[in-house]
Amino acid sequence: MSKKQSMTHEHPEESFWERIKEKKIGVVSLPIYLVFAIIIFIAMYTETIPIDMMGGFGIIMVLGWLLGAIGDAIPGLNKFGGSTILSMIVPAVLVLFNLLPQNSLAAVEMLMSEANFLDLYVFALVAGSILGMNRNVLVQGFARMVLPMMIGLVLALLLPSLVGWALGLGFKNTLFYIVTPTMAGGIGGGVLPLGLGYSAITGMDYGELIAILAPASILANFFSIAGAAMLNRLGDKQPTLTGEGTLVRSGTGLDLNEDSEKMNLPLSYELLGIGLFLLVTLYIGGTFFEDIIGLPAAVIVIFTATALKYFQVLPGEVEMGAKHLNSFISTNFTAPLMVGLGIIYLTLEDVLAMLSWQYLLVILSVVLTLGATGYVVSRFVNMYPVEASILSLNQSAMGGTGNVAVLSTANRQEMMPFAQVATRIGGAITISLMIMMMRIFG
């Protein structure tokens, strides 16, 4: 017996303890996580957890890091976004069966809705991704995504409506009430204004319309997440098809080293502080001009950050601060955010009530049409097929919530600015076009 084997047999408990300490749940070791989790779970189920940001963070972090670790550890599922899927679905199931105390639900509601943690996450990813991106890649990415986005929009409205007609659902019914809400840009910024427009034209009750339209958006989001997972797997198997988060293929005239020097500052607390200050400034500016310009705050921030990057207005430490803040938030809070979204926004009762194989097939055809369009058109605009297809899937994502879920599943959070444009601008175009069409043909 070797010396190493002898030591292992003499101190098996030490070896086991070392293995336990090496296991991580989220960003902490398993023993530390267990201590923290016991405290939080006791507070949850004795309904003494504070109904504030701290209480909300405690719930989503303890559940998110655990479910994320389980999803990453399950063979097969971990290749298809298991962390994201479990972190979103399991909390929704707990809510469906009333397994989470009302006190805990109120704390998460406060964090996600009143404190706008979702906005913090999305805006941090948007600003950090844009300002941390190569300037030339950024500009060409926005310019080249227009073609696949518009072609995908037209095809995804028409082809699935024909599928619905062939399945006996009716062309107009499928187009207006199933297909359109899948590309409206989510619930709050998409289905709600769409339902308002439909209600004014048809005279139908607004609440009844929302109940009809919302499940399509939710289910399309599920299929988009699954599609992103499959595309991520395809990129792993065929590296020539993916830019690993980079949208535009490099080539003649595309200088990737133009701003490399100022973007290599090491991480520091000061840079994180600068990044946070820039983030809140952009957010406040975006919300201020939202009503004046008539565009969502996220779109205003995208355009503002793009202009700042293009004209090189900001010094390197400010751009790097935004980039490091992006990395910090996406590393630590992606799975916890999914928990919050699953608890607050994913209503499984509505989804289950609408299920039929014809309905599912129509929605699946929307997602497949968008993904296939992005993949095929990418070759004509010099984009990577996997990234272009993932970007197109964001047209059927459920707003900022869907962007986060789709990109997290595909491990391509750096594409958030492009995804936001695909969802927000694409959704606004879809809503405007289809309300006009409803007025003419409905």
N, C-alpha and C positions, 0 to 999 in steps of 0.2 A: 504494500500500500504506500502510495506517495505521501510526502509530507503535507501537501495541500489537502489530499483526501482525509488524512488523519485529523487535521485541524477542523475540517468540516464536520467529522463525526464527533469530535470532542465538544464542539460548541454549536450544535444544531440550532439552539434557540437564538443565538447571536446572529447566525446567518439568516434565519427567518425574519428577525427583527430588522436587519439591514434591508432585506427585500421589501418589507412593509414600508420602511421609511423612504425608499426610492420611488414607491408608487405615488403618483400625483393626481389629485382631483382639482381640476382647474390649474391654478398656479401654486398650490400649496401641497405639502406632503399629506398622505392619507391620515396619519395620526392627528395632525393639527386640524385637518378638515373635520374629522369626527368630533373633536372637542367643540369646535365652532358650531357644527351642525346640530349637535345635541341641544345646545343652548337655544338656537334659533327655533328648532322644532318644538321644544317645550313651550316657548313663548307663543308660537303659532297655535298650538292645540289647547293652550290654556287661554287663548284669545287675549293675551296681554301685550302682544307686539304693537309698537307705536304705529299709528296711522299717519305716517309722514314719510319723507324721502328715505330716511335711515331704515325704517321698518320695511319699506318696499324693496330697497336694495338687498336687505338681508334675505328676504324670501326668494327673489329672483336669482341671487348669487348662489344660495345653498342648493336650490333645485337645478339651476342652469349648469353649474360646474359638475354636479353629479350626473345629470342626464347626458351632458356633453361627453364626459368620460366614458359612460356606458356605451353611447353611440359610437364612439371612436374605437371601442374594444370589441364590438360585435363583428365577427368575420363576415364579409360580404356587404353588410349594411354600412360599414365604415368606408367603403369605396363609393357609396352613393349618398354622401351627406348625412350619415347616421346621427351625428351630433346635432345638426340643425333640426332634422326631422323629429327625433325624440324630444328635444327641448321644446318644440312647439306643440306636438301632438299630445304628449302625456299630460301636461298641465290642462289642456282643453278637455281631456277625458276626465281628469280629476274634478273640473268644474261641472261637467255634464252630470256626474254621479254625486255631486255635492260632498266631495271629499276634502275640500278646502274650506276652512272656517270663514265666515263672513268678515271677520276682523282682518284676516289676511288678504282677502279679495279687495277690501277697502284700501289697504295699504298699497297694494300693487296698482290699483286704480289711481290713487293719488300720485304715485310716481310716474306712471305712464301717461296719464291724461292731464292732470293738473300741473305737475312739474315738468311735463314734456320731455321725459328722458329719451323718447324716440327721436325727437328733433335734435337733441344733443348728439346722439349717435350718428344720425344721417348727415347732419350739417358738418360734423367733424370729419366724416369720411369724404364728403364732397369737397370741402375746402382743402383737406390734407392731400387728397388724391390729385386735385388739379395743381396745387402749388408745388407738390412733390414730384410731378410728372415732367418729363422732358418737354420743353416748350414746343418743339416742332411736331412731336408725336401727338401732343394735345390738340393742336390746331388742325392737323390733318385728320385726326380721329373724328372730331366734330363734323368736319366737312364731308367725310366719306360715309358717315353713318346715315346721312339723309336718304340716300338711294335705297338701301335695303329696308329702312324703316317705312318709307312711303309705299314701296312695292309690297312689302309684307302686310301693311294696313289694308290695302285694296284687296289683295288675295285672301286675307284672313276674314274679311267681311263677306266675300262672295262665295268661296268654295265651301266653307262649313254650312252656310245657309242652304246651298244646294244639297248638302248631305242631309240636313234636317228635312228639307222638302222630300227627298227620296225616302226618308224614314217615316213619313207621314206626319211630321210636326208642323208643316206649312212653311213656305219660304219667308213670308213677312214676319210670322211669329218667331221663327228661329233667328232671323236677322235682328229684329228690334229687341227681343226679350231674352235671348240666350247669348248670341254672338257679341252684340254691341257692349253689354256690361263687362264682358271678359277683357275688353281693351279700353275701358273707360278711365283707367288709372287708379283703381282701388275703390274703396267704399266712400270715405269722406269727401275726397276731391273728384270722384268719378260717378259712382252709382247714385249718390244723393242729388247732385245737380242734374244728372240724367233723368232721374225719377221726377224731379220737379218740372223739368221741361215736358216730359211725357204726360204728367198729370194735367198741366195747363192745356195741352192739345187734346187729350182724349177724355178728360173729365173724370178719369179713374181716381180713386182715393190714393193719396200719396203714400201712406203707410202700406197699403196693399201692393203698390208698385214696387216699393223697396223690398218687401218680402219676396217678390218674384225675381227681382234683378240681382240681389246680393249673393245668393248661392252660386250663381254662375261665376262671379268674380272670385269667390273663395275657392271653388273647385279648379278654375283655371290657374290660380296661384299654386295649388298642389301639383298640378301637372307640369307647370313651369319649373318648380323645384326639382321634380323627378327628372325632367329633361336636362336641367343644368348638371345634375349628378352624373347622368349618362354621358354628357359631353365632356365633363371633367375626366371621366374614365377613358373616353376615347382619346383625349389629349395625352393621357399617361401612356397609352398603348401606341399612339402615332405622334411622336413629338414634332414632326414636321408640320402638323396641322395647327399647332398652338403656339402662341407667343407668351404663354404662362402669365396672362394678365395684360400683356401689351396688345393693343388692338390693331395697330398699323404695322405692316411689314417694313423693316428698314430697307432703304435702297438709295439710289443715286439722289443726291440733293437733300437727304435727310440726315442732318448732323446730330448724332446722339450724344456728343461730348460738349455741346455748346455751353451748357450751364453746369457741368459736372463739378467744377471746383467749389462753387458756392453751396452745392448741395451735399457736401461731404463733412459737415460739422458734426462732431460727436454728440451723443445724447447728453443732455444736462437738465437739471431742474429749471434753470432759467429759460431754456428753450421751450419746455412744456408750458411755462407761464406765459411766454410770448404767444405761443400757439393758441392757448385758451383765450387770451385777450383779443386776438385777431378773430377767433371763432365767434365770440359773443358780439363783437362789433359788426361782423358780416351778418349775423342773425338778426340783430336789432335793425340794421339798415335794410335788410330784406323785408322784414315785417312792416317797417315804416312805409316803404314804397309799394307794398303789395296792393293796397287799395287804389293808390294813385295811378300805377301803371296798369293794373288789371291782370298781373301774372302772379302765380304762386311764389311765396318767399324763396322756396328752394330753387326755382328757376332763376330768380333775380340773383341769388348768391352764386349760382353756376356761372352766369354771364359776367358778374362782377369779378369773381376769382379768375375766370379765363382772361378777362381784360388785364387784370393786374399781372398775370403771368406773361401774357403775350407782350405787353409793353415794358415788362421787367421793372415795375414800379417799386416793388418791395425788396429790401435787402435780403441777403442770403439767410441770415439768422431768423428772420420772420417766416420765410418759406419753410425752412427746416423745422421751426417750431410747430407749424401746422402739420408737417409730415410726421413728426414724432408723436404729436398728440393723436393723430389718426392711428398710428401703430399701437399706442398704449390702449386706446379705447377699443379697437377691434380685437386686440389680443385678449383683453380681460372681460369684455362685456358682450361678446357676440352671443354665446349660449344663454347667458342670463337675459338678454334682451328678447330672445326667442321665447323664453318662459313667459315674460310679460305680455308678449303679443298673443301667445296661446291662451293665456288667462283672460285677457281683456277683449281681443278682437276676433278670435276664432270661435264662432258659434256653431258647434257641431249639430245642434238640433235643426238649424236651417238647412245645413248641408244634407243631412240624412233625409229630410222631408222631401227634397227635390230629386232624390236618386232614382234614375231609371237608365237602362242601358242605352236608350236612344239619346237621352240628355247628355250622358257622359261621353258618348261617341262624338257628338257635335262639339263639345268643349275640347275634347282631345284633338279633334281635327283642327281647331283654332290654333292650339299650341304647336302641333306638328307643322302646320302651314307656316307659322311665324319662324320656327326654328329652321325649317328646310329653306325658306327664303333667304334668311341671313347666311346660311351655309353656302348656298349656290351663288348668291350675288357677291359674296366676299371676294371671289376670284377676279371680279371685274373692277373692284375698287381697292385692290391691294391690301386687304385685311386678312388676318388669320381666320380660317373657317370656324374654329371652335369658339373663339372670342366673339366673332360676328354673330354666330348662332345664339350664344348665351345672351348677347346684347338684345337680339330680336325677341328672345323669350321674355325679356323685361317689359315688352309691350302688353303682355298678358299677366303681368305681376300685379299684386294688390297694393299699388301705391308704394310709398317709402318702405312700408312693412314688407312687401313682396320683393323689392329691390334687395333689401338686407338678406332675406331668406334665400333668394336665388343666388346671389353672389357669394354668400357664406357657404352654401352647399357646394358651389363650384370652386371655392377658395380663390376668388378673384375680386376681393373687395376694392382693389384699386380702380376697378371699372365703374365705381359708383357714380361719378359725374355723367358718364355716357348713359348709364342705366336710368338715372333720374330724368334725363332729357327724353329718352325713349318712352318712359312711363308718363311723365307730366305733359310734355308737348304732344306726344302721340295720343294721350288720353284726351287732352283738350280738343285736338283736331277731330277725334272720333265723336266726342259728345256734340260738338258744334255741327258736324256733318250729319249725324244721325237724328238730331232734333229737327234739323231742316228737312231731312228726308221724311221724318214722321209727319211733319206738317203738310208735306206734299202728298204722300202716299198712305199715311197711317189711317 
